[in-house]
Amino acid sequence: MSSTGTVQFSAASTVTISASSGISFGDGHFFGVEKGSETVGTIVPGELTIDKMSGKITSESTNLAASGTDTIVLYNSRVSINSLVMVTPSADGGCKPSVYKAVPASGYVTIGVQNTATNACTSAYTLSFLVVN
């Protein structure tokens, strides 16, 4: 199939594309991934829910101590025990938040963050995540 314009597929549930050697986007890019955002602890301390494939997490703590750690439980219906969940700091909150673990389970991922700076955070930090299944 080829087109000089837009090709649109739609389905009531799932469209599956497979290829034994992979799927190439050529020089193009991939966009339109669902995304969400939430602050940790809005409902339950240390926890949040974002049922999206990607998103931004704002920390509950605004003054994480030097060498201090946060454990965040992100509930996400897209996550399974076999998911690859990539998490990276996206705003530092005046310190150096480093993600040292992202452990997926059925319906959630446990994220560990440590402030590797010699000073406490001065505001909330943010993390970006992407779930790959």
N, C-alpha and C positions, 0 to 999 in steps of 0.2 A: 504494500500500500504506500502511496506517496501523495503529497498534496503541496500546493504552493500557498495554501492558506491554512486556516484552522480546521482541525479534525476534532470532532467532539464525540465522546462516548458517554452514555449514561446507562445506569442500571438501577433497579429498585434496591439492590443490596450490594453486591461486590462485582468489580471488574478485575479479572486476573490476567496478567501478562507474564509469560514465562519464556525463558530462553536458556538453553543449556550452557551457553558461554557468557550469559549476563545480558543486561539491557543497557544500551549506550544512549546517552543524551547528546553525543557528539560535542559540538562547541556550544550547545544550548545550556540552559540551566533548569533546575527543578524548583518549582515554587508552589504555593498554595497549600502547604502543610498546615493542618489545624494547630492553633496556638491559644494559650490561655495565660492567665497570671493570677496570683493570689499571694497573700501575706501569711506566713507561718503563724499559728496560734490565734487566728481570728475566731475560731470556735473552740478548739482544744489545744492547749499549750504543746508546742513541738510538732504539731501536725497540720496538714492542709490537704485539700483535694483539688486536683486539676485533671479532669478526664479528657486530656488532649495529647497529641503526639509530641508537642513541644510547648515550651512556655518559660515564663519568668517567675522565680520564687523570690519574694522579699523576706529577709530574715525577721524573726520576732525580736531578737536582741538588737539593741542599738549601741551597746557598750561591751562587746565581747572582749574579754581580757586578753592581754598578750599571752600567747601559748594556750589560750582557752579554746574549748571545743563546743560545738553545737551538734546535736543529733536531730535530724529532721526526718519525719516520716511523711512521704508524699504518697497519698492514696491516688491511684490512677487505674481505671479499668482497662487501659491499653497495655499495662505491664503484666508480663508473665515471668515465671522463673527463668525462662530462656531468653528474655529480652536483653538487648544491649541498651543500657541507659547511660548516656553521656551527660555529665554535669560539669559546668565550668563557671567561675565567677564572672559576672558581667559589670558589676559596680562594686568598688572596694569598701565603701563606708568609712574611709579614712584609716584603713588598716590593710592587712594582707590575708584575706580569707583564701584558704587552700582546701580543695575538696580531696579528702584522702580515702573515701569509699563511696560507692553507689551500688548497693546490693539489692538486686531485684528479687521479688517473690511474687506470688499470685495476687495481683491487685494492688501492689504497693512497692515502693523502693525506699530503703533506708539510706540516707545520705549523711556522711560525716564531714564536718568542716572544722578546720583549725585555723586560728589567727596566728600566722607565722611572723607577725611584726613584733617589734619590741614595745609597742604601745597598744592600748586598747582601741577598739573601733570607736569612732566618734558619731556614727549614725548606722542605720541599717545597711547591710550589704545585699546585693542581689545575685542570684544564680540563674543561669540559663540551662535548660535541659532539652534533650532530644531522645525519644524512645524509638528504637529500631527493632522490628520483629521479623 
